[in-house]
Amino acid sequence: MSSEPLLRVRGVHRRFQTGPTVVHALRGVSFDVAAGSMVALVGRSGSGKTTLLNVIGGLDRPDAGTVHVNGTDVTALDEDGLSRLRREKLSYVFQSFGLIPVLSAAENVAAPLRLARVAPADRERRVELLLELVGLADHAGQRPAELSGGQQQRVAIARALAASPRLLLADEPTGQLDAETGLSVMALLRGIVESEGVTVLVSTHDAVMMALADRVIRIHDGHLDEQAAGQSYQPVPDVR
């Protein structure tokens, strides 16, 4: 694991205007994530988890502060730069899966590789490898509607890994799954950190899921807890 953090967040603020009310979604958030680690971002609904992930991934702009991913200042990029960042360095897994209904599992996974104009033979090898990695080698030809929720999320994870990102952002990836299926998906993410060398930042509010992370960062009302602030993390609590 590299000593240089893959993700560096410094002094990030984000406010939203709702009528006469100003909502402070993020209040001076700062932390690092080491390369090759899996970090759980923990907090209740409305605590700022999704806003933080959106700022890190360039889907939203902070009002103040900086975000660096693998040495790139995300907050300084224009739209073309952000698109390139999302093609080459980071990827997302969402709670809603986001698969294309008319495409098979293999075709969904291949979609980012087609956009990147990867040669067909290389594309097929990568898709085959990823479907095997997520345990769906026998379901390559099935469309999303023919798959269970857990299987669809596994396809979404495989698709997110297609272009070999350095950072994977997962926003409540088990939110639509039952506890047992959700735990298997989280275990898959844990395995991907080991097998693909990807750094994973995953938001969750499930204490059981935290046990699979290397570290836990807690966020409440836009603040990081004092114990998790700055560049240090608290050990994962023993929930067994």
Secondary structure, DSSP 8 states (H G I E B T S, - for coil): --SSEEEEEEEEEEEEEETTEEEEEEEEEEEEEETT-EEEEE--TTSSHHHHHHHHTTSS--SEEEEEETTEEGGG--HHHHHHHHHHTEEEE-TT----TTS-HHHHHHHHHHHTT--HHHHHHHHHHHHHHTT-GGGTT--GGGS-HHHHHHHHHHHHHTT--SEEEEESTTTTS-HHHHHHHHHHHHHHHHHH--EEEEEE--HHHHTTSSEEEEEETTEE-GGG-TT--B------
